[in-house]
């Protein structure tokens, strides 16, 4: 098996109208409420810590010129959180200002994140950023209290609406 390596640098970074384009996901799984397979399933989301400060985050990062936005979101999930799964639906675009990623193409640090739902199927034992990242599975209510950025709380609320619509759409 080849070793996974995180991409670095900005030479292939996508920009649009002064915004740095990023891609990310809300990784989720189902957990039985009492261990019984017939019981109701609880949704948990995966958050990671940030090496640059307190609070937890969803995996996200730069969308590069040689990949689709879906490929970028899946790549960031592997690099930052060490998870793979089924990339589900697009949740929306979320705009924010980055204090750490200001450059000549986005001097004010404006970013537009394309966020997706990712149903996690595999947690890797080794992943590129494991030395600086820890994973935490949390209930949605806990995640809403713990997320570092308001735009990520908005994305989580978008995920909850998507998930509810998906459940209601499949019921007969």
N, C-alpha and C positions, 0 to 999 in steps of 0.2 A: 504494500500500500504506500502510495506517495505521501509525503508529509504535507499537510495543509499550511499555507503561508498567507498571511494577510497582505492585501494590496496596500501600498503606501504611495505617497506623493499625490500631486494634483494635476499632472500633465495631461490626463485624459478626462478631467472633471467637466461635467456639463453645466452650462450656465444659460439662463434665459431671462432677458429683460432685467438684468441686475441681480437676479436670484441665483444662488447656488442650488442645483437640483440634487436632492437626496432621496433615498429610498429606504424603507424600513418595514417592519411588520409588528403585529401584535401576536406573538406566539401563544398558543393556547392548547390545553388538553382537558380531558374529562376525568373526573375522579368520582367514584361512588361515594355517596354521603355517609354510608355506614359499612362499606366493604362488601355489601351484598350486591350481586350483579343485577338484581331486579329493582334495586332502589334507584332513586332519582340521581342523575349525574350532576355534579357540581363543576362549573367551569373555573379553571385556574389559568392565570396568565403568567408568563415568564418575564421577569424583570432582571436587569443586570445593573451592577454598580458602575459608576463612572470614575475613571482614574483622576478626573479633574475637579472633583468636588463631591459634596454629600448628595444623597437622594438616589433614587433608582430610575432606570430608563428602559425603553424598548430598544432593541438593536436597530440601528439605522446608520447610514453613512452615504458618502458620495456616489452618485450615479454616474458611471463613466461611459465614454463614447463608444466603447466596443461591446456594450451589453444592453439588453432591454431593461426596462425598469423592474420587471419581475425578476430577472436574473440578478440585478443589483440587490433587491430586497432579500432574496434567498441567500446570496453570498454574504451579506451583512449578518444574517442570522447564524450562519456557520462561523464566520470570523469572530464576531463579538460574543455570541451566546453559546456556540457549540451545539446547535440544534439543526436538524433537517426535518422536513415534513412536506405536507401538501400545501402549496401556496393557493389560498382560496381567493375570495373576491377582493377587489379594490375597495378600500374604505373611504378614501377621499384624499384631498390635498390639504396640508396643514402648513401655514406660514409661521415663521419665527425668525428671531434675530439671534445669531450666534456671536458670542463675545470672543470665542477662541478661533473662529474661522473667518477672519476678514482678510480680503486680498484685493488685488487690482481689479478683478472682475466683479467683485461684490464688496466694495469698500465699507459698506455699512453692515456687512455680515448677514444680509438678508438671505433666507433659505426657504425653499418650498419642498416639503416632504410628501412623497407619495407613499401612503401606508396601506398595507395589505393584512388580511387575516392569514395566519400560518398555523395549520393544525399539525402539531409536533408529533412525529412518528419515531424519532431517534434522538437521543442525547449522547453526544460524542464524549468519550473519556478524555480525549486530547483535542484541543482546538487552538487556533492561532493566538488568541488574546487571553488564554486562560491564566497567564501569570498576572494580568491586571484586572480581570473580570471575575466576579462571582455571580452565580445564578440563584434566583429566588423564585419559587413558585408560590403565588399568592392568590387568594380569592379576589374577585373583582373589587369588592368593597375595600379590602386592604390595599390593593394596588392604587385605587383612586386617592387614598390618603398618603401614599408613599412616593408617587411619581414626582420627580423633580420639577418638571416643566408643565405649565398650564396647557400648552398645545398637545402634550402627550395625554393629559387627562381628557381633553376633547377627543383625541383619537380613540381612547378607551371607551368613551361614551358612544362614539360612532361604531366601534366594534360591538358594543352591547346591543345597539339598535339593529345592526346587521344580523347578529346572532338570534335575536328575538324574531326578526322577520323571517329568517331562515327556518327556525323551528315552527313558526306559525304557517309558513308556506308548505311545509312537508306534512302537516297534520291533515287528515281527511275528515 
